[in-house]
């Protein structure tokens, strides 16, 4: 008799699910209370493909969270732009890990105004000032790749972890320059695995308060990284105030703050004809700056690590593509392999840029972006997403649409040069769309172009394919199932 009370609860849970589901695709029966929890904990790419194929809109329900997946391109774009109805939530536990006050969770005008203050960090002038630091990171880590291969006796070893480390170091140095120590960079790289593991689409309720669970570990790792970035912000303020030259993102931000403050002080003093800074920003605290740097790292670490892993694997699998990249990079430097990178050089490399774009299309590092419905969202004339539900626009289907990208499962960089792929902007959802699209998309593409180009000049690499190399593993984003076994050698 003790189980009798469960029956009405199960019936109510099922009835609520069916009412929310309405006419869209999805299972007709929800596993009582937990739903497809195991599938959420151990996601498989094939399951996502099946879900996308089931309909333009489909649904699942895990624990208390009802989730609507959007696979249609136009409905995906509509969701990205539905600022009045939805807000970014990344995953339900993200506010706990990152901090509910983070700018990525701001809505409406508050988000727009905050974002304006960040635009100056990704101007052409800013991007160029980051390149010298980035080149040092690449050379150092390419040397580490070679040493790791030599230490393994020249036998293939998984490089997915190495690619995560180079991207974490690249981000930390680009954000913080020399204000952050090598030891701090390595700790953040090691700890970020905990953050990634914690940010699953659905977590066990209240796991944040259970020691050594994924969320508990992820929160502590995030707090440590944020504290380090805030310390770097304080050091940058002191250096910029002393007349230092900007070399990293925090420096550029502090410089923008100083220029804005000076401009406003002159106006207040009654000066006439004062030149207005290109970007007028308010004064930000060390904590705010540190929190923004952490959101940048969160946005870039897994996505960039995924893109880098596929970029090196795909080019190694296609020697003719790799050689064309190498020759273009030699030519762009007028034969001087030691010539420092400039934006002019990067933007002149048509083929290398096309390879990067095709990698981002072929294996997009972000396959969906979760939002939460702030109020009932009439996504179509026949279906309304319930308030409080997650609504998840998906990028993969649009990037693999055969009507837009012929032979979408083939890797073809030339589609961006001699084809019309560049004109299909409505399908180019690699960086999202709408008010919350990726603020650093130009930076990402140019950085990847610079990295693979420099690699072709300094190292050789061989991919040792396995039967699972082209299978896709989901770990926050997409990686090769076998973790990309490779061997790196120094190039003479």
DADAJO-V269214 format. One record per residue. N is the residue number from 1. RES is the residue in one small letter. SS is DSSP state (alpha for helix, beta for strand, coil for the rest). PSI is psi in whole degrees, -180 to 180 (none if undefined). OMEGA is omega in degrees with one decimal (* if undefined). Layout:
n->(N & N)
res->(RES & RES)
ss->(SS & SS)
psi->(PSI & PSI)
omega->(OMEGA & OMEGA)
This chain:
n->(1 & 2 & 3 & 4 & 5 & 6 & 7 & 8 & 9 & 10 & 11 & 12 & 13 & 14 & 15 & 16 & 17 & 18 & 19 & 20 & 21 & 22 & 23 & 24 & 25 & 26 & 27 & 28 & 29 & 30 & 31 & 32 & 33 & 34 & 35 & 36 & 37 & 38 & 39 & 40 & 41 & 42 & 43 & 44 & 45 & 46 & 47 & 48 & 49 & 50 & 51 & 52 & 53 & 54 & 55 & 56 & 57 & 58 & 59 & 60 & 61 & 62 & 63 & 64 & 65 & 66 & 67 & 68 & 69 & 70 & 71 & 72 & 73 & 74 & 75 & 76 & 77 & 78 & 79 & 80 & 81 & 82 & 83 & 84 & 85 & 86 & 87 & 88 & 89 & 90 & 91 & 92 & 93 & 94 & 95 & 96 & 97 & 98 & 99 & 100 & 101 & 102 & 103 & 104 & 105 & 106 & 107 & 108 & 109 & 110 & 111 & 112 & 113 & 114 & 115 & 116 & 117 & 118 & 119 & 120 & 121 & 122 & 123 & 124 & 125 & 126 & 127 & 128 & 129 & 130 & 131 & 132 & 133 & 134 & 135 & 136 & 137 & 138 & 139 & 140 & 141 & 142 & 143 & 144 & 145 & 146 & 147 & 148 & 149 & 150 & 151 & 152 & 153 & 154 & 155 & 156 & 157 & 158 & 159 & 160 & 161 & 162 & 163 & 164 & 165 & 166 & 167 & 168 & 169 & 170 & 171 & 172 & 173 & 174 & 175 & 176 & 177 & 178 & 179 & 180 & 181 & 182 & 183 & 184 & 185 & 186 & 187 & 188 & 189 & 190 & 191 & 192 & 193 & 194 & 195 & 196 & 197 & 198 & 199 & 200 & 201 & 202 & 203 & 204 & 205 & 206 & 207 & 208 & 209 & 210 & 211 & 212 & 213 & 214 & 215 & 216 & 217 & 218 & 219 & 220 & 221 & 222 & 223 & 224 & 225 & 226 & 227 & 228 & 229 & 230 & 231 & 232 & 233 & 234 & 235 & 236 & 237 & 238 & 239 & 240 & 241 & 242 & 243 & 244 & 245 & 246 & 247 & 248 & 249 & 250 & 251 & 252 & 253 & 254 & 255 & 256 & 257 & 258 & 259 & 260 & 261 & 262 & 263 & 264 & 265 & 266 & 267 & 268 & 269 & 270 & 271 & 272 & 273 & 274 & 275 & 276 & 277 & 278 & 279 & 280 & 281 & 282 & 283 & 284 & 285 & 286 & 287 & 288 & 289 & 290 & 291 & 292 & 293 & 294 & 295 & 296 & 297 & 298 & 299 & 300 & 301 & 302 & 303 & 304 & 305 & 306 & 307 & 308 & 309 & 310 & 311 & 312 & 313 & 314 & 315 & 316 & 317 & 318 & 319 & 320 & 321 & 322 & 323 & 324 & 325 & 326 & 327 & 328 & 329 & 330 & 331 & 332 & 333 & 334 & 335 & 336 & 337 & 338 & 339 & 340 & 341 & 342 & 343 & 344 & 345 & 346 & 347 & 348 & 349 & 350 & 351 & 352 & 353 & 354 & 355 & 356 & 357 & 358 & 359 & 360 & 361 & 362 & 363 & 364 & 365 & 366 & 367 & 368 & 369 & 370 & 371 & 372 & 373 & 374 & 375 & 376 & 377 & 378 & 379 & 380 & 381 & 382 & 383 & 384 & 385 & 386 & 387 & 388 & 389 & 390 & 391 & 392 & 393 & 394 & 395 & 396 & 397 & 398 & 399 & 400 & 401 & 402 & 403 & 404 & 405 & 406 & 407 & 408 & 409 & 410 & 411 & 412 & 413 & 414 & 415 & 416 & 417 & 418 & 419 & 420 & 421 & 422 & 423 & 424 & 425 & 426 & 427 & 428 & 429 & 430 & 431 & 432 & 433 & 434 & 435 & 436 & 437 & 438 & 439 & 440 & 441 & 442 & 443 & 444 & 445 & 446 & 447 & 448 & 449 & 450 & 451 & 452 & 453 & 454 & 455 & 456 & 457 & 458 & 459 & 460 & 461 & 462 & 463 & 464 & 465 & 466 & 467 & 468 & 469 & 470 & 471 & 472 & 473 & 474 & 475 & 476 & 477 & 478 & 479 & 480 & 481 & 482 & 483 & 484 & 485 & 486 & 487 & 488 & 489 & 490 & 491 & 492)
res->(x & x & x & x & x & x & x & x & x & x & x & x & x & x & x & x & x & x & x & x & x & x & x & x & x & x & x & x & x & x & x & x & x & x & x & x & x & x & x & x & x & x & x & x & x & x & x & x & x & x & x & x & x & x & x & x & x & x & x & x & x & x & x & x & x & x & x & x & x & x & x & x & x & x & x & x & x & x & x & x & x & x & x & x & x & x & x & x & x & x & x & x & x & x & x & x & x & x & x & x & x & x & x & x & x & x & x & x & x & x & x & x & x & x & x & x & x & x & x & x & x & x & x & x & x & x & x & x & x & x & x & x & x & x & x & x & x & x & x & x & x & x & x & x & x & x & x & x & x & x & x & x & x & x & x & x & x & x & x & x & x & x & x & x & x & x & x & x & x & x & x & x & x & x & x & x & x & x & x & x & x & x & x & x & x & x & x & x & x & x & x & x & x & x & x & x & x & x & x & x & x & x & x & x & x & x & x & x & x & x & x & x & x & x & x & x & x & x & x & x & x & x & x & x & x & x & x & x & x & x & x & x & x & x & x & x & x & x & x & x & x & x & x & x & x & x & x & x & x & x & x & x & x & x & x & x & x & x & x & x & x & x & x & x & x & x & x & x & x & x & x & x & x & x & x & x & x & x & x & x & x & x & x & x & x & x & x & x & x & x & x & x & x & x & x & x & x & x & x & x & x & x & x & x & x & x & x & x & x & x & x & x & x & x & x & x & x & x & x & x & x & x & x & x & x & x & x & x & x & x & x & x & x & x & x & x & x & x & x & x & x & x & x & x & x & x & x & x & x & x & x & x & x & x & x & x & x & x & x & x & x & x & x & x & x & x & x & x & x & x & x & x & x & x & x & x & x & x & x & x & x & x & x & x & x & x & x & x & x & x & x & x & x & x & x & x & x & x & x & x & x & x & x & x & x & x & x & x & x & x & x & x & x & x & x & x & x & x & x & x & x & x & x & x & x & x & x & x & x & x & x & x & x & x & x & x & x & x & x & x & x & x & x & x & x & x & x & x & x & x & x & x & x & x & x & x & x & x & x & x & x & x & x & x & x & x & x & x & x & x & x & x & x & x & x & x & x & x & x & x & x & x & x & x & x & x & x & x & x & x & x & x)
ss->(coil & coil & coil & alpha & alpha & alpha & alpha & alpha & alpha & alpha & alpha & alpha & alpha & alpha & alpha & alpha & alpha & alpha & alpha & alpha & alpha & coil & coil & coil & beta & beta & coil & coil & coil & coil & coil & coil & coil & coil & coil & coil & alpha & alpha & alpha & alpha & alpha & coil & coil & coil & alpha & alpha & alpha & alpha & alpha & alpha & alpha & alpha & alpha & coil & coil & coil & beta & beta & beta & beta & beta & beta & coil & coil & beta & beta & beta & beta & beta & beta & coil & coil & alpha & alpha & alpha & alpha & alpha & alpha & alpha & alpha & coil & coil & coil & coil & coil & beta & beta & beta & beta & beta & coil & coil & coil & alpha & alpha & alpha & alpha & alpha & coil & coil & coil & coil & alpha & alpha & alpha & coil & coil & alpha & alpha & alpha & alpha & alpha & alpha & alpha & alpha & alpha & coil & coil & alpha & alpha & alpha & alpha & coil & alpha & alpha & alpha & alpha & alpha & alpha & alpha & alpha & alpha & alpha & alpha & alpha & alpha & alpha & alpha & alpha & alpha & alpha & alpha & alpha & alpha & alpha & alpha & alpha & alpha & alpha & alpha & alpha & coil & coil & coil & coil & coil & beta & beta & coil & alpha & alpha & alpha & alpha & alpha & alpha & alpha & alpha & alpha & alpha & alpha & alpha & alpha & alpha & alpha & alpha & alpha & alpha & alpha & alpha & coil & coil & alpha & alpha & alpha & alpha & alpha & alpha & alpha & alpha & alpha & alpha & alpha & alpha & alpha & alpha & alpha & alpha & alpha & coil & coil & coil & coil & coil & coil & coil & coil & alpha & alpha & alpha & coil & coil & coil & coil & alpha & alpha & alpha & alpha & alpha & alpha & alpha & alpha & alpha & alpha & alpha & alpha & alpha & alpha & alpha & alpha & alpha & alpha & alpha & alpha & alpha & alpha & alpha & alpha & alpha & alpha & alpha & alpha & coil & coil & coil & coil & coil & coil & coil & alpha & alpha & alpha & alpha & alpha & alpha & alpha & alpha & alpha & alpha & alpha & alpha & alpha & alpha & alpha & alpha & alpha & alpha & alpha & alpha & coil & coil & coil & coil & coil & coil & coil & coil & coil & coil & coil & coil & coil & coil & coil & coil & coil & alpha & alpha & alpha & alpha & alpha & alpha & alpha & alpha & alpha & alpha & alpha & alpha & alpha & alpha & alpha & alpha & alpha & alpha & alpha & alpha & alpha & alpha & alpha & alpha & alpha & alpha & alpha & alpha & alpha & alpha & alpha & alpha & coil & alpha & alpha & alpha & alpha & alpha & alpha & alpha & alpha & alpha & alpha & alpha & alpha & alpha & alpha & coil & coil & coil & coil & coil & coil & coil & coil & coil & coil & alpha & alpha & alpha & alpha & alpha & alpha & coil & alpha & alpha & alpha & alpha & alpha & alpha & alpha & alpha & alpha & alpha & alpha & alpha & alpha & coil & coil & coil & coil & coil & beta & beta & beta & beta & beta & beta & coil & coil & coil & beta & coil & coil & coil & coil & coil & coil & coil & beta & coil & coil & coil & coil & beta & beta & beta & beta & beta & coil & alpha & alpha & alpha & alpha & coil & coil & coil & coil & coil & coil & coil & coil & coil & coil & coil & coil & coil & alpha & alpha & alpha & alpha & coil & coil & coil & coil & alpha & alpha & alpha & coil & coil & coil & coil & coil & coil & coil & coil & coil & coil & alpha & alpha & alpha & coil & coil & coil & coil & alpha & alpha & alpha & alpha & alpha & alpha & alpha & alpha & alpha & alpha & alpha & alpha & alpha & alpha & alpha & alpha & alpha & alpha & beta & beta & beta & beta & beta & coil & coil & coil & coil & coil & coil & coil & coil & beta & beta & beta & coil & coil & coil & beta & beta & beta & coil & coil & coil & coil & beta & beta & beta & beta & beta & beta & coil & coil)
psi->(-21 & -20 & -4 & -38 & -20 & -30 & -50 & -36 & -43 & -44 & -42 & -44 & -43 & -41 & -42 & -41 & -48 & -36 & -42 & -36 & -43 & -130 & -1 & 165 & 154 & 165 & 144 & -15 & 131 & 132 & 127 & 128 & -58 & -25 & -157 & 60 & -42 & -39 & -33 & -35 & -37 & 74 & 144 & 137 & -37 & -32 & -38 & -44 & -43 & -39 & -46 & -40 & -17 & -18 & 163 & -33 & 138 & 171 & 158 & 166 & 119 & 125 & -123 & -3 & 122 & 129 & 126 & 120 & 135 & 120 & -19 & 136 & -50 & -35 & -32 & -47 & -38 & -41 & -44 & -32 & 2 & 59 & -27 & -20 & -28 & 159 & 149 & 138 & -6 & -80 & 160 & -33 & -2 & -40 & -33 & -43 & -49 & -35 & 125 & -21 & -2 & 147 & -27 & -19 & -3 & 157 & 149 & -136 & -36 & -42 & -44 & -46 & -41 & -44 & -36 & -35 & -13 & -14 & -33 & -14 & -12 & 26 & 167 & -43 & -41 & -46 & -39 & -34 & -17 & -19 & -44 & -43 & -43 & -40 & -38 & -42 & -47 & -48 & -42 & -46 & -29 & -39 & -38 & -38 & -44 & -45 & -40 & -41 & -42 & -41 & -20 & 16 & 24 & 12 & 153 & 143 & 153 & 133 & 2 & -43 & -39 & -39 & -32 & -40 & -42 & -36 & -35 & -44 & -42 & -46 & -50 & -42 & -38 & -39 & -46 & -6 & -135 & 7 & -19 & 137 & 162 & -38 & -41 & -39 & -45 & -39 & -43 & -41 & -44 & -43 & -22 & -22 & -38 & -38 & -45 & -46 & -32 & -28 & 55 & 158 & -38 & 131 & 162 & 129 & 139 & 12 & -19 & -29 & 6 & 114 & 138 & 10 & 169 & -44 & -40 & -46 & -41 & -40 & -43 & -37 & -42 & -42 & -38 & -42 & -42 & -41 & -40 & -41 & -37 & -38 & -41 & -36 & -43 & -41 & -38 & -41 & -41 & -42 & -44 & -37 & -28 & 4 & 15 & 157 & 137 & 133 & -4 & 174 & -43 & -42 & -46 & -39 & -46 & -41 & -42 & -40 & -43 & -42 & -41 & -43 & -43 & -42 & -46 & -36 & -40 & -39 & -43 & -29 & -2 & 9 & 147 & 147 & 23 & 130 & 127 & 134 & 153 & -36 & 119 & 117 & 158 & 179 & 128 & 145 & 165 & -40 & -45 & -43 & -45 & -40 & -40 & -42 & -37 & -40 & -35 & -44 & -43 & -43 & -30 & -33 & -57 & -42 & -46 & -36 & -40 & -51 & -40 & -44 & -49 & -37 & -46 & -38 & -47 & -42 & -36 & -34 & -16 & 82 & -32 & -34 & -44 & -42 & -37 & -38 & -47 & -48 & -38 & -38 & -37 & -45 & -40 & -26 & 11 & 37 & -7 & 98 & -15 & 1 & 131 & 146 & 143 & 163 & -36 & -43 & -47 & -44 & -16 & -13 & 81 & -47 & -44 & -42 & -37 & -38 & -45 & -46 & -39 & -35 & -43 & -30 & -47 & -42 & 73 & 131 & -19 & 115 & -20 & 163 & 106 & 136 & 168 & 136 & 118 & -26 & 170 & 129 & 105 & 82 & -29 & 174 & -19 & -3 & 135 & 124 & 127 & 149 & 137 & -13 & 153 & 137 & 125 & 94 & 136 & 136 & -31 & -50 & -42 & -33 & -9 & 28 & 115 & -21 & -20 & -43 & 92 & 141 & 60 & -22 & 9 & 143 & 114 & 89 & -28 & -15 & -21 & -7 & -60 & -15 & -168 & 19 & -36 & -19 & -9 & 60 & -28 & -23 & -13 & 84 & 21 & -38 & 22 & -159 & 170 & -167 & -19 & 22 & 167 & 121 & -19 & 28 & -38 & -42 & -44 & -49 & -42 & -37 & -43 & -39 & -44 & -42 & -50 & -34 & -45 & -37 & -41 & -24 & -21 & -28 & 160 & 148 & 146 & 131 & 127 & 93 & 144 & 178 & -12 & 10 & -34 & 1 & 153 & 127 & 137 & 112 & 85 & -47 & -153 & 133 & 159 & 141 & -30 & 10 & 21 & 73 & 128 & 167 & 130 & 141 & 148 & 137 & 131 & none)
omega->(-175.8 & -176.9 & -176.1 & -178.0 & 179.8 & -173.4 & 177.1 & 179.7 & 178.9 & 179.5 & -179.7 & 178.6 & 179.7 & -179.3 & 177.8 & 178.5 & -177.3 & 177.3 & 179.2 & -178.6 & -179.3 & -174.2 & -174.6 & -178.3 & 179.5 & -179.5 & 179.9 & 179.2 & 176.9 & 173.1 & -173.1 & 173.5 & -170.5 & -175.4 & -178.7 & -172.8 & -178.0 & 178.7 & 178.0 & -179.8 & -179.4 & -174.6 & 175.6 & -177.4 & -179.5 & 178.1 & 175.7 & 178.7 & 179.4 & 179.4 & 179.3 & -177.8 & -174.7 & 179.4 & 178.2 & 173.9 & 176.2 & -174.4 & 167.4 & 176.2 & -178.1 & -172.1 & -177.3 & -170.1 & 175.5 & -172.2 & 175.2 & 176.9 & -177.3 & -179.3 & 179.8 & -176.3 & -175.5 & 176.1 & 174.4 & 178.8 & 178.5 & 179.3 & 178.4 & -175.3 & -175.6 & -174.9 & -179.6 & -174.5 & -174.0 & 174.6 & 179.1 & 173.7 & -178.8 & 165.9 & -173.7 & -175.9 & -173.4 & 179.7 & 177.4 & -176.8 & -173.3 & -175.0 & -174.7 & -179.0 & -177.1 & -173.2 & -178.4 & 179.3 & 177.0 & -174.1 & 172.3 & -175.0 & 179.3 & 178.9 & -179.1 & -177.8 & 179.9 & -177.7 & 178.3 & -179.8 & 179.9 & -174.8 & -178.5 & -179.2 & -175.0 & 171.9 & 178.7 & -179.2 & 179.6 & -178.4 & -178.3 & -177.3 & 178.6 & -170.6 & -179.6 & 177.6 & -178.9 & 179.4 & 178.0 & 179.1 & -178.4 & -179.0 & 179.7 & -175.0 & 172.5 & 174.9 & 176.7 & 178.7 & 179.8 & 179.7 & 178.6 & 178.6 & 178.2 & 179.3 & 177.9 & 176.7 & 179.5 & 178.2 & -178.7 & 178.1 & 179.7 & -178.3 & 179.3 & 178.7 & 178.0 & 179.2 & 174.5 & -178.0 & -179.4 & 179.9 & 176.7 & 178.2 & 179.6 & 179.5 & -177.3 & 179.6 & 177.8 & 179.2 & -164.6 & -179.4 & -178.7 & 176.4 & -178.5 & -176.4 & 176.0 & -179.1 & 179.5 & 177.2 & -178.8 & 179.6 & 178.9 & 178.7 & -179.8 & -175.7 & -173.8 & 173.7 & 179.2 & 179.8 & 178.7 & -178.3 & -178.0 & -172.1 & 174.3 & -177.9 & 177.6 & 177.3 & 173.8 & -179.8 & 175.8 & -179.1 & 177.1 & -174.3 & -179.9 & -177.2 & 174.2 & 168.0 & -178.6 & -176.9 & 178.5 & 179.6 & -179.1 & 179.3 & -179.8 & 176.5 & 179.7 & 179.6 & 179.4 & 179.3 & -179.8 & 179.1 & 179.5 & 179.7 & 177.3 & 176.5 & 178.3 & 178.7 & 178.9 & 179.6 & 178.7 & 178.8 & 179.6 & -177.9 & 180.0 & 177.9 & 179.0 & 176.9 & 179.9 & 177.9 & 179.8 & 179.2 & -175.9 & -176.3 & 179.8 & 177.3 & -179.1 & -179.8 & 179.2 & 179.0 & 176.0 & 178.7 & -179.4 & 179.3 & 179.1 & 179.9 & 179.3 & 179.9 & -178.8 & 177.9 & -179.8 & 176.7 & -179.5 & 179.8 & 176.6 & 178.6 & -178.3 & 177.0 & -179.9 & -179.5 & -179.2 & 177.5 & 178.6 & 177.7 & 179.6 & -175.1 & 175.2 & 177.6 & -179.5 & 178.6 & 176.4 & -179.8 & 179.5 & 179.2 & 178.5 & -179.7 & 177.3 & 178.3 & 178.3 & 177.6 & 175.0 & 179.3 & 178.5 & -178.0 & -171.7 & -166.8 & -177.4 & -178.9 & -179.9 & 178.2 & 175.9 & -177.8 & 179.3 & 179.8 & 178.9 & -179.0 & 179.9 & 179.3 & -176.3 & 179.8 & 177.1 & 179.5 & -175.5 & -175.5 & -179.3 & 176.0 & -179.1 & -178.6 & 177.4 & 176.3 & -177.8 & -177.9 & 178.4 & 179.4 & 176.2 & -179.2 & -179.1 & 178.4 & -178.6 & 176.1 & 179.8 & -175.0 & 179.2 & -178.5 & 179.9 & -179.9 & 172.0 & 176.2 & 179.0 & 177.2 & -177.2 & -176.5 & 178.8 & -173.2 & -173.9 & -175.3 & -179.8 & 176.8 & 178.9 & 177.0 & 179.6 & 179.9 & -178.6 & 174.2 & -179.1 & 176.1 & -174.0 & 177.5 & -175.6 & -178.0 & 176.3 & -176.9 & 173.3 & -178.3 & -176.6 & 172.5 & 174.2 & 179.3 & 178.7 & 177.7 & -179.8 & -172.2 & 179.8 & -173.4 & 171.3 & 179.1 & -175.9 & -179.3 & 176.9 & 176.4 & -178.4 & 174.0 & 178.5 & 178.5 & 169.5 & 174.2 & -165.7 & 175.2 & -173.5 & -176.5 & -174.7 & -175.8 & -179.7 & -178.0 & 178.8 & 179.0 & -176.7 & 177.9 & -178.9 & 179.1 & 180.0 & -177.1 & -172.5 & -179.4 & 172.6 & 177.2 & -173.5 & -179.9 & -176.4 & 177.3 & 179.3 & -177.3 & -178.4 & 178.1 & -177.3 & -176.9 & -177.4 & -179.6 & -175.0 & -172.0 & -178.6 & 178.2 & -177.6 & -175.1 & -179.9 & -176.6 & -179.0 & 179.6 & 176.1 & -172.7 & -178.9 & 178.3 & -174.7 & -178.1 & -172.8 & -173.1 & 177.0 & 178.0 & -177.9 & -176.5 & 179.7 & 179.1 & 177.9 & 177.1 & 179.9 & -176.3 & -176.7 & 177.3 & 179.6 & 179.2 & -178.7 & -179.1 & -172.7 & -175.7 & 167.4 & 177.0 & -179.3 & 176.9 & 179.4 & -172.5 & 172.2 & 179.9 & -176.4 & -176.1 & -177.6 & 172.1 & -173.6 & 175.6 & 178.6 & 172.8 & -170.4 & 175.0 & -172.5 & 176.5 & 172.2 & -175.4 & -176.7 & 177.1 & 169.4 & 177.5 & -175.2 & 169.2 & 177.2 & 176.2 & 177.1 & 178.4 & 179.9 & *)
